[in-house]
Amino acid sequence: MKDMLKEYGDYTLSGIRQFIPAKEPKAYLYDLMVDYPSRGGKGFRPALCITTCNAFGGKTEQAKFSAIALELLHNAFLIHDDVEDESFNRRNKPSMHQLTNKAIAVNVGDAMNVLALYPLFKNKMVLGDKLTQTIFLEMQHLVTESTEGQALELGWRRDNCINLREADYFRMILKKTCWYTCIHPIRIGALIGTKGYINPAKFDRLGYFMGAAFQIQDDVLNLVANEKEYGKEIGGDIMEGKRTLMLIHLMGKCNSQERSFIRDFLAIPILDRSQDDAAHIFGLMEKYQSVKHAQKTSQYLAGAALKEFYTHFSALPDTLEKAFLEQMILYMIDRNY
């Protein structure tokens, strides 16, 4: 599975390079646009799009432009996320705003968002007008949902919301993570593979369960993974005040004194927060088994995703792409980086 991920990742990166203009300003814009994609990300989104397309009888070349657009949008989101979260590292290197500065990083992310429109336009060459328009609207919905989810998370942090429920978390990650990580890549791949003759909404539950399992496991790894393998600073989510499933679970289980400590910590500006205090909060998560709760929830969601996968893919011919999709679901919770 990892070999196929790399293959699709390299294929998509090669396509991205073809869309980046060979002109100035290179040092402040165009050279930087390929930086994050070249750092060795997992390539989940283009891989899901291409393999779903192939599983439904399409060809890799038909999904190429959509996969490129997905990966451009993903890396643009990462650049902006790192600025918003004041993150120091991304994929074992300084984050874009640490490498350059915040103004340049924001501009690079903006440019990558705009550049993603061109491969979507180029879809007309291989898919025709009608299907190209359908996929464009899929992408428009993807961006809308993702920015709404990000707005929720950023707003909770700004207002220091501490009375959130797990249902709030799942609503947020549906918007922020699931639509653009799994739901729309699968929907777009299926639309291309069937030449538009499928109802893409049938894959929404599969993509939601996959995306939620992925996000929760990612939140867990932020606390317990090997930093070199994970590629970001361990414990960064606590320092950034992200309302993860573990933090929400902890806030619902801890006593009033511990709750006040967490609230006061989250009220401090990110760069002024203490690593010792963050470590104490992680200790509380262990005390109340918040990490184990999140891991069990992720496993439950992955199981639900497998059930949905068998419902919608069992009738298709057995192919490498079909087997890859099944393994991807398992990888969502088994991965350790």
N, C-alpha and C positions, 0 to 999 in steps of 0.2 A: 504494500500500500504506500509506504514512504517513497519507494522508487517511482510510483505513478504520480504521487504528489510533486516530486521533484521534476518529473518530465513535463507535467502540465504547468508547473511554475516557470520552468525555463522557456517553455513555448510562449507563455503569456508575456514574460519579461522581454523576450525578443520582439514581440509585437508592440509592446509599449515603446521600446527604443525607436521603432519606425515612425512613431507619431510625434516624437519630441523634436522640435525644429533645430536644425544645425545652424544656429545664428546667435548673435549676441542679444541680450547679456547672458553668457554661459555661466560665468562664475557665480552670479547672484540669482540665477533662475533655472536655466535649462539643464545644466549639469546637476543641480540639486534635485530636480524632478525625478531623476532615476535613482537617487541615493537610497531612499527607504525600500523601493521594490528590489534593489540589488543586494540588500542585506540578508536575504535568505529567509523571508517569511514563509509560512506554511502553504500559502496558496489555496486555502480551503475554498474560497468563493469561485475562482475560475475553474477549479477542479470539479466542484459540484455542478456547475453549469455545463461544462464539456461532457462529463461522464453521464449526466442525466440525458443530455442530447443524444449521445451515442447509444445509451440503453434503450431509447425509444426509436432507434433506427436512423438517427441523423449522423452527420459526419463532423469530425473535429473542426474542419475549416468553416463550417456553417456557424459554429458557436464562437469562433475566434474573436470577432469584434466585440461581442457582448462580454466575453471573458476579460478582454483588455479594459473595457469600460468599468467593469466591476472592480478590477484590481486597482485602477487609477483612483476610483472613488474611495476605496478602502484605505489606500495609503494617504490620500488627502485628509481623510477623517483622522488617521493616526497623527499626522502632523499637527492638526488643530487640537486633537485630544491632548497631546503632550504639552502644548502651550497652555490650554485650559487647566490641566492638572499640575502644571509646573513640574513635570517629570524630568528626571535627569538622564535616563537611559532608554534606548529603544533597540532591541536586537543586539545587545552587547556593544553598542556604540553610543556616543552622546546623542541625545534627542536633537531634532533639527534646530530648535531655538537655542540649545546649548552650543551646537556646532557653529551657528551663525549668530542670529539674534531673533527676538520675538517678531519684529516687524518683517524681516525677510522670510521667516518660517511661515507666517500667516499668508504672505503673498505667494509663496510656493504652493501652499495648500490650495489657495484660491485658483491658481493657474491650473493645477491638476484637476480640480473639479470641472473647470471649463473645458480642458482638453478632452475629458471623458465624453463630451458631446460628439466629438468628431468620429470616433469609431462607431458610435450609435448611428450616425448619419450614413456611414459607409456600409452599414448593414443592408442598405437598399441594393447593393451590388450582388448580394448572395441570397437575400431573403425576400426581396420584393417590397413594395410600398406598404401593403396592409400589415404584414407581420412586423416590419420595421417600426411602424407606428405603435403596434401593440407592445413591443418590447420597450420602446421609448417611454410609454405610460407606466410600464412596470418599474422602470428606473426612476421615474418621477415620484412614484409612490414610495419607493425604497428610500429616496433622499428625504422626503417629507417625514416619514415615520422615524427615521434615524435621528433627524434633528429635533423632532419632538421628544424622543426619548432622552437625548442628551440634555435638552432643556429641563426636563424633569429632574435629572440627576444634579445638574448644576444649580438649579433652583433650591433643591433640598439642602445642598451644601451651603448656599448663600444664606438661607433662612435658618440654618442649623436645626432642621426638622429632626426630632428624636422620637416622634410618636408614630412612625411608619409601621405598617403591617407587611407581612410577607406578600400579600396580594398586591401591595403597592410596588414591591420589588419586581414581581413577575410582570406587572403591567409595563414597568419601565424597560425591562430587558426585552420584552416582546417588541417594543418600539425601537430601542437603541441597538439591539444585537440581532434578534431573530430574523427580522425582515431582510436585513442586508447581508447577514452571514449565511443563512440557510434557505429561508422561504423563497425569496426572489431568485437566487441563483438556480434553485431546483425548478421553480415555475418557468423561468426563461429557458432553461435547458429543455424542459418537456415541450414547451411551445415550439422551439426550433426543431426538435426531433420529430414532432408530429405535424410539422408545417402549419401549426396553429389549430389543429383539430383536436383539442383537448381543453377541458375546463381546468385552468391552473389552480383554482381555489381548492381542488381536492388534495393538494399537497401542503396546505397551510398548517395542518396539525402536525404532520411529519416535520416540517421545517421549524415549527415552534418548539416541539419537544427536543429536536436536535440542537437548536440554537440556545435554548435554556440550559440544557445539559452542558454545552460547551462553555457558556458564560460562567456558570456556577463553578465548574471545574477550573476555569481560568482564575476566578477569584480565590479558590482554594490554593492553587499553585502560587499565587502571589504571596502567600504566607508560608508555604512549606517547601517550595521547589528549590533546586540548586540554582543559584543566581546566574551562573554562567550559561546553563542550559535554558533557563527561563528567558533570559535576555533583558530583563528589567530589574530594577531594584526590588529586593524581597521586602515585603511589608509596606510597599509604597501605597497600597490602597488605604491602609490605616492612616498613614501620614497625610494622605490627600483627603481623608474624610469621606471616602466613597461609601455610600449606603449599600454595602454588600448584604447578601443573605445572612452571612455570619454576624455582621454588626447588628442587623435588625433582630436576629434571633437572640443575641446577647442582651440587647436593650430590653427585650421582653422577659428575660429570665433573671437578670441581675437585681441586687437590692438597691435601695434608694441612694445609698452613699456611693456605690459603684456607678450608678446611673449619673449622678451629679458629676463625678470625675470625668466620665466619658463626654458628657455635655460640655463641660468647661474646656476639655481638650479640643473638641471640635469647634469651639468658638474662637480659638486662637488662629491667626493667619498661618497658612501652610508652612511657610519658610521659618516661622518662629516656634513650630511644634518640636517637642523633645522626642528623640528616639527612645529614651528610657520610658517615657509615658506611653509611646506606641507599643513598646514591648510589654508593658504592664497590661494594656488592653488585649494584646494577643494572649497573654496568660489568662485573662478572664475568659476569653473565647475557649481556651482549653478547659478551664474550670467548669464551664457550663456546657461543654461538648458542642459548641456551635459549629466547629469545623466538621466534626463527625456528622452532625445534622445536615450540613450542606452536601457532604459527600454522598450520604444516603439519598438525598433529594435528587442529586445529579444522576445517580444510578437508576433511580425510579423513572426519571424522565427519559433516560436512554432506553430503558426497557419499553416505554410507551412509544418511543420513536421506532424501535425495531418492529413493533406490532403494526404501526402505520406503514412502514416500509414493505412488510410482507403483504399487506392488504393491496398496495398499489403496484408492486413490482413483481410479485410472485408469478404472474401470468406471462411475463416477458421472457424471452430466451435467456438462457444462462450465458453470460458474457463476462469478460474481465471487468467491464465497466459496472455491471450490476453487482458483482462481488465486491468491487471497490467501494461502492456506496454502502453496502452492508458493513464493511470493515470500518468505514469512516464513522459510523454511529458508535461502534465499540471503542474506537480510538478517542472519541470525545471524552470518555471518562477514564480510559486506561492510560492516557498520555501522562507523562511526568515532566513535561516542559511545554 
